[in-house]
Amino acid sequence: MAKKKKIEKHIHTKIVKPKAVPIPNWHIPLILIITFIIYIPALSAGFVNWDDPDYVGGNNFLIRDLSRLPELLTTPVQGNYHPLTMFSLALNFAISGENEWSYHLFNIIFHLINCFLVYRLAYLLSKNNPLVALVTSLLFAIHPLHVESVAWISERKDVLYALFFIAGHISYTKYIDTSSKKQYWLTLLFVVLSLMSKPAAVIFPVSLFCIDILRRRQFSFKLITEKILFFIPAVGATGEEYFGLAKNILFGFYGIMMYFVKMIIPFKLSAFYPFPPLNEKLSAAYYVAPIFALLLAAVTYFSWKKYRFVAFGICFYIANLLLVLQIFSVGSAVIAERYTYVPYIGLFFIAGYLLDRFAKGNLTKAYAVLAPVTIIFSVLSFLQVRTWKSGETLWDTVIKNQPCSRAYSARATLFRRDANQLKAEADQAKNAKKEQEANLKYAEANKNYQQAINYYTEAVKINAIDHESYNNRANIYMDLNNFNAAILDYKQALVVKPDYYVALDNMGALYARRGMFDSALYYFSEVLRQKPDYKPTYSNRAITFMSLKRYDEAIKDWQRFLSYQPNDADVTNTIGECYRMLGKNQEALGFINTAIQLDPQPAFFLNRSYTYKNLNNIDNARNDALTAKKAGIQLDAAFAASLGIQ
């Protein structure tokens, strides 16, 4: 009788859930308490003049009105689509308006949640090893390079996308450990939510392969097909800097190396790390970087069989850096600390495992190593949080550690802002006959203007093709009525970038201030030919038309302005003024009434008083004139007399 062949029935091996090692009840509370203490200074920090104006400042009107929620959820900001992030910022505005505390509090809360999720993820990946989970989560929580993602309000997208990103990795790990379809669909949900928070989540399915590596899943068709739904298409934006493919590849290797080095030794931290100058040779570090990358590859290869946790950690680190390694430029910095927020989880996981192997069950030994690292990183992070207190502290730190054109330019902008504020205060003091106070403030304003000029000059010394700094320095010369110096800088900006519509608009404004209206209109028309949706030019051209008494054309430009910025009270009032100057007083009255409803400024009441006077409604004209006068507006003597006002 023939011997029957043994039929292999074992097609799929289900991983047996290991016996759970209890999580010490002090682990997570300790991590959260230390982390919250580190970030306490952020609660008293302000906005900074880097992206914050576009996300939460005056440039973003959408977050200020929840009735425009559909528009908020469909409008990209800075070329990126992240509706959940913008919705969370809108909630902040509803809670605290322009007071920064709630924005920072939300960022901290999201980071604390992420610390908890990282603990859970590391606990699952290590098959219930609480020491590995503690090390991974604690280092994630307190590492100085993560401060940028938490303390910078505009990086809300980082902490929010990471929340869903990490949660998705937890559910995926549960899926492959238990074959639960529920966990699979939950993973898909987290992918979508993460993408709606930041486009960087497109790397999610690639990152999942790293968990497959750790779980030693055999490469198969199923391994790919189960991730097809996670590959949601997205379009990424590239930066303006391009140095040639060879250099860009070196930048990629440099990023891999420097992020690794700064993980171990977080030195000379900065919010901005500039690309090397185009006209200079790269430093030796850029050429050493490929060798370092090869070493990482070798470590991955040799650890593949026996120390799979090392291979997993390195693969997770590289996979989550892929989109920001500057092989294809993203942004204007060669590296950025915020890009480490998720990738470092892989390296911290390796650190946790290595400490576990070193301690060999002796927790006292493990904690003796972990404690000094915790203290050092916590102190460094606490100090780093303080650099985000304001734009001034931020850019002063960058200038100290990574001097570059961007930092000098951004700091100069703040000097100009302070100078304009001091000048406005000086004008008020002068009008109030406080000559001594006015003179002191004028002198202080001039010092700030000169500081701004000096910093812009440093910026163009470092980067001779920094067209924005030429333009911004010219703006200060305009503030000082130094038109000759201003026009030279505007022209230099246009030499560097001929299609720089901001400088073209400013040239138009300069000629308008000098009464050269034909030249001004030429430049304004050139701007709108290049960029028909550039809002400031409609305002500047409308003012120029008003100077030429071409009120019909001014009204058209003001209305176009309102199409981009609805409910602007000042512009609405000005349209009313244009109609009044055309003798169309009923039309004027409608716009001025709307402006007063939006914002009852004294000047609007005076404008309406003139309109009522033209309509022979003397009582209303007199009441509005008195309202304006009580608010401090000086009435024209003849006009006041015509209304019987003394």
C-alpha positions as CSV (number, residue, x, y, z in Angstrom):
1,M,0.0,0.0,0.0
2,A,1.4,3.3,-1.1
3,K,2.3,5.7,1.7
4,K,0.1,8.7,1.7
5,K,1.8,12.0,1.3
6,K,1.5,14.3,4.3
7,I,-0.6,17.3,3.2
8,E,0.7,20.6,4.5
9,K,-2.3,22.3,6.0
10,H,-0.5,25.2,7.7
11,I,-1.0,28.0,5.2
12,H,-1.2,31.0,7.6
13,T,0.4,31.1,11.0
14,K,-1.5,33.3,13.4
15,I,0.8,35.1,15.8
16,V,0.0,34.0,19.3
17,K,-0.5,37.0,21.6
18,P,2.3,37.0,24.2
19,K,1.4,37.1,27.8
20,A,1.1,40.8,28.6
21,V,3.6,42.4,30.9
22,P,1.7,44.9,33.1
23,I,2.4,48.5,32.2
24,P,3.6,50.2,35.4
25,N,0.9,52.7,36.4
26,W,3.5,55.5,36.7
27,H,4.9,55.4,33.2
28,I,2.4,57.4,31.2
29,P,1.6,59.9,34.0
30,L,5.4,60.6,34.4
31,I,5.8,61.1,30.7
32,L,2.9,63.5,30.4
33,I,3.8,65.5,33.5
34,I,7.4,66.0,32.4
35,T,6.3,67.0,28.9
36,F,3.7,69.5,30.1
37,I,6.3,71.1,32.4
38,I,8.7,71.5,29.5
39,Y,6.1,73.2,27.4
40,I,4.7,75.6,30.1
41,P,6.6,78.6,28.6
42,A,4.7,78.1,25.3
43,L,1.4,79.0,27.0
44,S,2.6,82.6,27.4
45,A,4.3,82.8,23.9
46,G,2.9,84.8,21.0
47,F,2.6,84.4,17.3
48,V,5.7,84.6,15.2
49,N,6.2,86.3,11.9
50,W,6.8,83.0,10.1
51,D,3.7,81.3,8.6
52,D,1.5,82.3,11.6
53,P,0.1,85.4,9.7
54,D,-1.1,83.1,6.9
55,Y,-2.5,80.4,9.2
56,V,-4.0,82.4,12.1
57,G,-3.1,86.1,11.6
58,G,-4.6,88.9,9.7
59,N,-3.9,87.3,6.3
60,N,-6.4,84.5,7.1
61,F,-10.0,85.7,7.3
62,L,-11.5,82.2,7.0
63,I,-10.7,81.0,10.5
64,R,-12.4,84.1,11.9
65,D,-15.9,83.2,10.7
66,L,-17.3,79.7,11.3
67,S,-20.2,80.5,9.0
68,R,-17.7,80.2,6.2
69,L,-16.8,76.7,7.2
70,P,-17.3,75.1,3.7
71,E,-14.8,77.7,2.3
72,L,-12.4,77.0,5.2
73,L,-12.5,73.3,4.5
74,T,-11.8,73.6,0.8
75,T,-9.3,76.5,0.6
76,P,-5.6,75.5,0.5
77,V,-3.2,77.5,2.7
78,Q,0.3,78.1,1.4
79,G,-0.3,75.6,-1.3
80,N,-1.3,72.8,1.1
81,Y,-4.7,71.3,1.7
82,H,-5.3,70.4,5.4
83,P,-8.9,71.1,6.3
84,L,-8.8,69.4,9.8
85,T,-5.9,71.6,10.7
86,M,-7.6,74.7,9.6
87,F,-10.8,73.7,11.4
88,S,-8.9,73.2,14.6
89,L,-7.4,76.7,14.3
90,A,-10.9,78.1,13.6
91,L,-12.0,76.6,16.9
92,N,-9.0,78.4,18.6
93,F,-10.1,81.7,17.2
94,A,-13.7,81.1,18.4
95,I,-12.3,80.4,21.9
96,S,-9.6,83.1,22.3
97,G,-9.6,85.3,19.2
98,E,-6.2,86.7,18.7
99,N,-5.0,85.7,22.2
100,E,-2.4,83.0,21.6
101,W,-2.8,80.9,24.7
102,S,-5.5,78.5,23.3
103,Y,-3.6,77.9,20.1
104,H,-0.5,76.8,22.1
105,L,-2.6,74.8,24.6
106,F,-4.2,72.8,21.7
107,N,-0.7,72.0,20.3
108,I,0.5,70.8,23.7
109,I,-2.6,68.7,24.2
110,F,-2.1,67.1,20.8
111,H,1.5,66.4,21.6
112,L,0.6,64.8,24.9
113,I,-1.9,62.6,23.2
114,N,0.8,61.6,20.7
115,C,3.1,60.7,23.6
116,F,0.5,58.3,24.9
117,L,-0.1,56.9,21.4
118,V,3.7,56.4,20.8
119,Y,3.8,54.5,24.1
120,R,0.9,52.2,23.0
121,L,2.5,51.7,19.6
122,A,5.9,50.8,21.0
123,Y,4.3,48.5,23.6
124,L,2.5,46.7,20.8
125,L,5.5,46.5,18.4
126,S,7.8,45.2,21.2
127,K,5.2,42.6,22.1
128,N,4.3,44.2,25.4
129,N,7.7,45.4,26.6
130,P,7.0,48.3,28.9
131,L,10.7,49.5,29.1
132,V,10.9,49.8,25.3
133,A,7.6,51.6,25.3
134,L,8.8,54.0,28.1
135,V,12.1,54.9,26.3
136,T,10.4,55.4,22.9
137,S,7.6,57.5,24.3
138,L,9.8,59.5,26.7
139,L,12.4,60.4,24.1
140,F,9.6,61.3,21.7
141,A,8.0,63.5,24.3
142,I,11.1,65.5,25.5
143,H,13.5,65.6,22.5
144,P,14.6,69.1,21.7
145,L,14.2,68.7,18.0
146,H,10.5,68.1,18.5
147,V,10.0,71.5,20.2
148,E,9.5,73.2,16.8
149,S,6.5,71.0,16.0
150,V,4.8,71.8,19.3
151,A,5.8,75.4,20.2
152,W,5.1,76.8,16.7
153,I,1.4,77.5,16.2
154,S,1.6,77.0,12.4
155,E,2.9,73.5,12.9
156,R,-0.5,72.4,14.3
157,K,-0.6,70.3,11.1
158,D,2.4,68.3,12.4
159,V,1.0,67.3,15.8
160,L,-2.5,66.7,14.3
161,Y,-1.4,64.6,11.4
162,A,0.9,62.6,13.6
163,L,-1.9,61.9,16.0
164,F,-3.9,60.0,13.3
165,F,-0.7,58.7,11.7
166,I,0.4,57.0,14.9
167,A,-3.1,55.8,15.7
168,G,-3.2,54.2,12.2
169,H,0.0,52.4,12.9
170,I,-1.5,51.0,16.1
171,S,-4.6,49.8,14.4
172,Y,-2.5,48.2,11.6
173,T,-0.3,46.4,14.1
174,K,-3.4,45.0,15.7
175,Y,-4.7,44.0,12.3
176,I,-1.7,42.0,11.4
177,D,-1.5,40.5,14.9
178,T,-5.2,39.5,15.0
179,S,-6.4,39.6,11.4
180,S,-9.2,41.8,12.6
181,K,-11.0,43.5,9.6
182,K,-12.3,46.1,12.0
183,Q,-8.7,47.2,12.7
184,Y,-8.1,47.3,8.9
185,W,-10.9,49.7,8.2
186,L,-10.0,51.7,11.3
187,T,-6.5,52.1,9.8
188,L,-8.0,53.4,6.5
189,L,-10.0,55.9,8.5
190,F,-6.9,57.1,10.3
191,V,-5.1,57.4,6.9
192,V,-7.8,59.8,5.6
193,L,-7.9,61.9,8.8
194,S,-4.1,62.1,8.7
195,L,-4.1,63.3,5.1
196,M,-6.7,65.9,5.9
197,S,-4.4,67.2,8.6
198,K,-1.2,67.3,6.5
199,P,-0.3,66.0,3.0
200,A,2.9,64.4,4.4
201,A,0.7,61.5,5.4
202,V,0.9,60.2,1.8
203,I,3.9,58.2,3.1
204,F,1.6,56.2,5.4
205,P,1.4,53.0,3.4
206,V,5.1,52.9,2.8
207,S,5.6,53.3,6.6
208,L,3.3,50.3,7.2
209,F,5.8,48.0,5.3
210,C,8.2,48.7,8.2
211,I,5.8,47.0,10.6
212,D,5.6,44.1,8.2
213,I,9.4,43.9,8.4
214,L,9.4,43.9,12.2
215,R,6.7,41.2,12.2
216,R,8.7,39.1,9.7
217,R,5.8,38.9,7.3
218,Q,6.9,37.2,4.1
219,F,6.8,39.4,1.0
220,S,3.7,38.4,-1.0
221,F,1.1,39.7,-3.3
222,K,-1.3,40.1,-0.4
223,L,1.2,42.3,1.4
224,I,0.9,44.8,-1.4
225,T,-2.8,44.5,-2.2
226,E,-3.9,45.0,1.4
227,K,-2.4,48.4,1.2
228,I,-3.8,49.6,-2.1
229,L,-6.7,51.4,-0.4
230,F,-4.1,53.3,1.7
231,F,-2.3,54.7,-1.4
232,I,-4.5,57.8,-1.7
233,P,-3.3,60.1,-4.4
234,A,-1.9,63.5,-3.5
235,V,0.0,66.2,-5.2
236,G,3.1,67.6,-3.4
237,A,4.6,71.0,-3.9
238,T,8.3,71.6,-4.5
239,G,10.3,74.5,-3.5
240,E,12.0,77.1,-5.6
241,E,15.6,76.1,-4.9
242,Y,17.3,73.8,-7.3
243,F,21.0,73.1,-7.3
244,G,21.2,70.3,-9.9
245,L,20.4,66.7,-9.3
246,A,23.9,65.7,-8.0
247,K,23.8,68.4,-5.2
248,N,20.2,67.6,-4.4
249,I,21.1,64.0,-3.9
250,L,23.9,65.1,-1.5
251,F,21.3,67.2,0.4
252,G,19.2,64.1,0.8
253,F,22.2,62.1,2.3
254,Y,23.1,65.1,4.4
255,G,19.6,65.2,5.9
256,I,19.7,61.5,6.8
257,M,23.1,62.1,8.6
258,M,22.4,65.4,10.3
259,Y,19.0,64.3,11.7
260,F,20.7,61.2,13.1
261,V,23.5,63.2,14.6
262,K,21.2,65.9,16.1
263,M,19.1,63.1,17.6
264,I,22.1,62.1,19.7
265,I,23.7,65.5,20.2
266,P,21.0,68.3,19.8
267,F,23.4,71.2,19.3
268,K,23.1,74.7,17.7
269,L,19.3,74.2,17.2
270,S,17.6,76.6,14.9
271,A,14.2,77.2,13.3
272,F,15.9,77.6,10.0
273,Y,18.9,75.8,8.3
274,P,19.7,77.5,5.0
275,F,20.8,75.8,1.9
276,P,24.5,76.4,1.2
277,P,25.1,79.5,-1.1
278,L,24.8,78.7,-4.8
279,N,28.2,80.1,-5.6
280,E,30.2,78.3,-2.9
281,K,31.5,74.7,-2.6
282,L,29.7,72.3,-0.3
283,S,31.4,71.6,3.0
284,A,33.0,68.2,3.7
285,A,29.9,67.1,5.7
286,Y,27.9,66.8,2.5
287,Y,30.4,64.4,1.0
288,V,30.7,62.4,4.2
289,A,26.9,62.0,4.3
290,P,26.7,59.3,1.6
291,I,29.2,57.2,3.5
292,F,27.1,57.5,6.6
293,A,24.0,56.4,4.6
294,L,25.9,53.4,3.4
295,L,26.8,52.5,6.9
296,L,23.1,52.7,7.9
297,A,22.3,50.4,5.0
298,A,25.0,47.9,6.1
299,V,23.7,48.0,9.7
300,T,20.2,47.3,8.4
301,Y,21.4,44.4,6.3
302,F,23.4,42.7,9.0
303,S,20.7,43.2,11.6
304,W,18.0,41.8,9.4
305,K,17.9,38.2,10.7
306,K,19.0,38.4,14.3
307,Y,18.1,42.0,15.4
308,R,15.1,42.9,13.3
309,F,14.2,45.7,15.6
310,V,17.2,47.6,14.3
311,A,16.2,47.1,10.7
312,F,12.7,48.2,11.5
313,G,13.8,51.4,13.3
314,I,16.2,52.4,10.5
315,C,13.6,51.7,7.8
316,F,10.9,53.6,9.7
317,Y,13.3,56.5,10.1
318,I,14.2,56.6,6.4
319,A,10.7,56.0,5.1
320,N,9.2,58.9,7.0
321,L,12.0,61.2,5.9
322,L,11.7,60.3,2.2
323,L,9.4,63.3,1.3
324,V,11.6,65.9,3.0
325,L,15.1,64.9,2.1
326,Q,15.5,67.7,-0.4
327,I,16.3,65.4,-3.3
328,F,13.4,67.3,-4.8
329,S,13.3,70.5,-2.9
330,V,10.6,71.1,-0.3
331,G,10.6,74.6,1.2
332,S,13.7,76.7,1.5
333,A,15.8,74.9,4.2
334,V,18.2,72.1,3.8
335,I,16.9,70.4,7.0
336,A,14.2,71.3,9.4
337,E,13.7,70.1,13.0
338,R,9.9,69.7,12.5
339,Y,10.6,66.9,9.9
340,T,11.9,64.6,12.7
341,Y,8.6,64.5,14.6
342,V,7.5,61.1,13.3
343,P,10.7,59.6,11.8
344,Y,12.5,59.7,15.2
345,I,10.0,57.1,16.6
346,G,11.9,54.5,14.7
347,L,15.3,55.5,16.2
348,F,13.8,55.9,19.7
349,F,12.4,52.3,19.4
350,I,15.9,51.1,18.7
351,A,17.2,53.0,21.7
352,G,14.5,51.4,23.9
353,Y,15.4,47.9,22.7
354,L,19.1,48.5,23.2
355,L,18.6,49.7,26.7
356,D,16.4,46.6,27.4
357,R,19.1,44.3,26.1
358,F,21.7,46.2,28.2
359,A,19.7,46.1,31.4
360,K,18.8,42.4,31.0
361,G,15.8,42.8,33.3
362,N,17.6,45.0,35.8
363,L,15.3,48.0,35.8
364,T,17.4,49.9,38.2
365,K,20.3,49.7,35.8
366,A,18.0,50.9,32.9
367,Y,16.6,53.8,34.9
368,A,20.1,54.9,35.9
369,V,20.9,55.3,32.2
370,L,17.6,56.9,31.3
371,A,17.4,59.4,34.1
372,P,20.4,61.6,33.1
373,V,19.3,61.6,29.4
374,T,15.8,62.6,30.5
375,I,17.2,65.5,32.6
376,I,19.5,66.8,29.9
377,F,16.9,66.6,27.1
378,S,14.2,68.1,29.3
379,V,16.4,71.1,30.2
380,L,17.4,71.6,26.5
381,S,13.8,71.4,25.4
382,F,12.6,73.8,28.1
383,L,15.2,76.3,26.9
384,Q,14.3,75.7,23.3
385,V,10.6,76.3,23.9
386,R,11.5,79.8,25.2
387,T,13.1,80.7,21.9
388,W,9.5,80.6,20.4
389,K,8.3,83.2,22.8
390,S,8.2,85.8,20.0
391,G,9.4,86.5,16.5
392,E,12.3,88.5,18.1
393,T,13.6,85.7,20.3
394,L,13.1,83.2,17.4
395,W,15.1,85.1,14.8
396,D,17.7,86.3,17.2
397,T,18.4,82.6,18.0
398,V,18.6,81.7,14.3
399,I,21.0,84.5,13.6
400,K,23.2,83.3,16.5
401,N,23.2,79.7,15.5
402,Q,22.6,79.6,11.7
403,P,23.1,83.2,10.3
404,C,21.3,83.5,7.0
405,S,19.5,85.8,4.7
406,R,16.0,84.6,5.8
407,A,16.7,85.2,9.5
408,Y,18.1,88.8,9.0
409,S,15.2,89.6,6.7
410,A,12.5,88.3,9.2
411,R,14.1,90.2,12.1
412,A,14.3,93.4,10.0
413,T,10.5,93.1,9.4
414,L,10.0,93.2,13.2
415,F,12.2,96.3,13.5
416,R,10.1,98.0,10.8
417,R,6.8,97.0,12.5
418,D,8.0,98.5,15.8
419,A,9.2,101.6,14.0
420,N,5.8,102.1,12.4
421,Q,4.1,101.6,15.7
422,L,6.3,104.2,17.4
423,K,5.8,106.6,14.5
424,A,2.0,106.3,14.9
425,E,2.3,107.0,18.6
426,A,4.6,110.0,18.0
427,D,2.0,111.4,15.5
428,Q,-0.7,111.0,18.2
429,A,1.5,112.7,20.8
430,K,2.2,115.5,18.3
431,N,-1.5,116.0,17.6
432,A,-2.1,116.2,21.4
433,K,0.6,119.0,21.6
434,K,2.9,116.7,23.6
435,E,6.0,117.8,21.7
436,Q,8.7,116.2,24.0
437,E,7.0,112.8,24.0
438,A,6.5,113.0,20.3
439,N,10.2,113.8,19.7
440,L,11.4,110.9,21.8
441,K,9.1,108.5,20.0
442,Y,10.2,109.8,16.6
443,A,13.8,109.3,17.6
444,E,13.1,105.8,18.7
445,A,11.2,105.1,15.5
446,N,14.2,106.2,13.4
447,K,16.5,103.9,15.4
448,N,14.3,101.0,14.6
449,Y,14.0,102.0,10.9
450,Q,17.8,102.1,10.8
451,Q,18.1,98.7,12.4
452,A,15.7,97.3,9.9
453,I,17.8,98.8,7.0
454,N,21.0,97.3,8.6
455,Y,19.4,93.8,8.9
456,Y,18.1,93.9,5.3
457,T,21.6,95.0,4.2
458,E,23.1,92.0,6.0
459,A,20.5,89.8,4.3
460,V,21.5,90.9,0.7
461,K,25.2,90.6,1.7
462,I,24.6,86.9,2.5
463,N,22.4,86.4,-0.5
464,A,22.8,88.9,-3.3
465,I,19.7,87.5,-5.2
466,D,17.4,87.9,-2.2
467,H,14.8,90.0,-4.1
468,E,12.4,90.1,-1.1
469,S,15.0,91.9,1.0
470,Y,15.7,94.5,-1.7
471,N,12.0,95.1,-1.9
472,N,11.5,95.3,1.9
473,R,14.4,97.6,2.3
474,A,12.9,99.9,-0.3
475,N,9.6,99.9,1.7
476,I,11.5,101.4,4.7
477,Y,13.0,104.0,2.4
478,M,9.4,104.8,1.4
479,D,8.5,105.1,5.1
480,L,11.3,107.6,5.4
481,N,10.3,109.5,2.2
482,N,13.6,108.6,0.7
483,F,12.2,107.9,-2.8
484,N,15.5,107.9,-4.6
485,A,16.9,105.1,-2.5
486,A,13.6,103.2,-2.6
487,I,13.4,103.2,-6.4
488,L,17.0,101.8,-6.6
489,D,16.1,98.9,-4.4
490,Y,12.8,98.2,-6.2
491,K,14.6,98.1,-9.5
492,Q,17.3,95.8,-8.1
493,A,14.6,93.4,-6.9
494,L,13.1,93.4,-10.4
495,V,16.6,92.8,-11.9
496,V,16.9,89.7,-9.8
497,K,13.3,88.6,-10.4
498,P,11.6,90.5,-13.3
499,D,8.2,89.0,-12.7
500,Y,8.2,89.9,-9.0
501,Y,4.7,91.5,-8.9
502,V,5.1,92.7,-5.3
503,A,7.9,95.1,-6.3
504,L,6.0,96.1,-9.4
505,D,3.1,97.1,-7.2
506,N,5.4,99.0,-4.9
507,M,6.9,100.9,-7.8
508,G,3.4,101.9,-8.8
509,A,2.7,103.1,-5.2
510,L,6.0,105.1,-5.2
511,Y,5.1,106.9,-8.4
512,A,1.6,107.6,-7.1
513,R,3.0,109.2,-4.0
514,R,5.2,111.4,-6.2
515,G,2.1,112.5,-8.2
516,M,3.3,110.6,-11.3
517,F,0.0,108.9,-11.9
518,D,0.5,107.7,-15.4
519,S,3.6,105.8,-14.4
520,A,1.8,104.4,-11.4
521,L,-1.1,103.1,-13.5
522,Y,1.3,101.5,-15.9
523,Y,2.9,99.4,-13.1
524,F,-0.4,98.6,-11.5
525,S,-1.7,97.3,-14.8
526,E,1.5,95.3,-15.3
527,V,0.9,93.6,-11.9
528,L,-2.7,92.7,-12.7
529,R,-1.6,91.3,-16.1
530,Q,0.7,88.9,-14.3
531,K,-1.4,88.2,-11.3
532,P,-5.1,89.2,-11.7
533,D,-6.0,88.2,-8.2
534,Y,-3.4,90.3,-6.4
535,K,-5.6,92.2,-3.9
536,P,-3.2,95.1,-2.8
537,T,-2.9,96.4,-6.4
538,Y,-6.7,96.9,-6.7
539,S,-6.5,99.0,-3.5
540,N,-3.5,101.0,-4.8
541,R,-4.9,101.6,-8.2
542,A,-8.3,102.6,-6.7
543,I,-6.6,105.2,-4.6
544,T,-4.7,106.5,-7.7
545,F,-8.0,106.7,-9.6
546,M,-9.5,108.7,-6.7
547,S,-6.5,111.1,-6.9
548,L,-7.3,111.6,-10.6
549,K,-11.1,112.0,-9.7
550,R,-11.8,108.9,-11.8
551,Y,-14.3,107.7,-9.3
552,D,-16.2,105.2,-11.5
553,E,-13.0,103.3,-12.2
554,A,-12.0,103.5,-8.5
555,I,-15.4,102.0,-7.5
556,K,-14.7,99.0,-9.9
557,D,-11.4,98.4,-8.3
558,W,-12.7,98.7,-4.7
559,Q,-15.5,96.2,-5.5
560,R,-13.0,93.8,-7.0
561,F,-11.0,94.2,-3.7
562,L,-14.1,93.3,-1.7
563,S,-14.6,90.2,-3.8
564,Y,-11.4,88.9,-2.2
565,Q,-11.9,90.5,1.2
566,P,-15.6,90.8,1.9
567,N,-17.0,92.9,4.8
568,D,-14.0,95.3,4.8
569,A,-15.6,98.3,6.5
570,D,-13.0,100.8,5.4
571,V,-13.2,99.9,1.8
572,T,-17.0,99.8,1.9
573,N,-17.0,103.3,3.4
574,T,-14.6,104.5,0.7
575,I,-16.9,103.2,-2.1
576,G,-19.6,105.3,-0.4
577,E,-17.2,108.3,-0.6
578,C,-16.7,107.7,-4.3
579,Y,-20.4,107.7,-5.0
580,R,-20.7,110.9,-2.9
581,M,-18.0,112.5,-5.0
582,L,-20.0,111.5,-8.1
583,G,-23.1,113.1,-6.7
584,K,-24.8,109.8,-6.3
585,N,-25.7,110.3,-2.6
586,Q,-28.4,107.7,-2.2
587,E,-25.9,105.0,-3.4
588,A,-23.3,106.5,-1.2
589,L,-25.6,106.3,1.8
590,G,-26.2,102.6,1.3
591,F,-22.5,101.7,1.4
592,I,-21.7,104.1,4.3
593,N,-24.5,102.6,6.4
594,T,-23.1,99.1,5.7
595,A,-19.7,100.2,6.7
596,I,-21.0,101.7,10.0
597,Q,-22.8,98.4,10.7
598,L,-19.6,96.5,10.2
599,D,-17.4,98.9,12.2
600,P,-18.7,102.2,13.6
601,Q,-15.6,104.3,13.0
602,P,-15.9,108.1,13.6
603,A,-14.6,108.8,10.1
604,F,-17.5,106.9,8.6
605,F,-20.0,109.1,10.5
606,L,-18.3,112.2,9.1
607,N,-18.6,110.7,5.6
608,R,-22.3,110.0,6.2
609,S,-22.7,113.6,7.6
610,Y,-21.4,115.0,4.3
611,T,-23.8,112.7,2.4
612,Y,-26.8,113.7,4.5
613,K,-25.9,117.4,4.0
614,N,-25.9,116.8,0.2
615,L,-29.3,115.3,0.6
616,N,-30.5,118.3,2.6
617,N,-31.1,116.1,5.7
618,I,-29.5,118.6,8.1
619,D,-30.6,117.0,11.3
620,N,-29.0,113.7,10.5
621,A,-26.0,115.4,9.1
622,R,-25.6,117.4,12.3
623,N,-26.0,114.3,14.5
624,D,-23.3,112.4,12.6
625,A,-21.0,115.3,12.6
626,L,-21.3,115.7,16.4
627,T,-20.7,111.9,16.8
628,A,-17.4,112.3,14.7
629,K,-16.4,115.4,16.7
630,K,-17.0,113.7,20.1
631,A,-14.7,110.9,18.9
632,G,-11.9,113.4,18.3
633,I,-12.2,114.2,14.6
634,Q,-11.5,117.9,13.7
635,L,-14.4,119.2,11.6
636,D,-13.9,121.6,8.8
637,A,-14.9,125.1,10.2
638,A,-17.1,126.0,7.2
639,F,-18.9,122.6,7.2
640,A,-19.4,122.8,11.0
641,A,-20.8,126.3,10.7
642,S,-23.2,125.2,7.9
643,L,-24.7,122.7,10.4
644,G,-24.8,125.1,13.3
645,I,-22.0,123.4,15.2
646,Q,-19.7,125.7,17.2
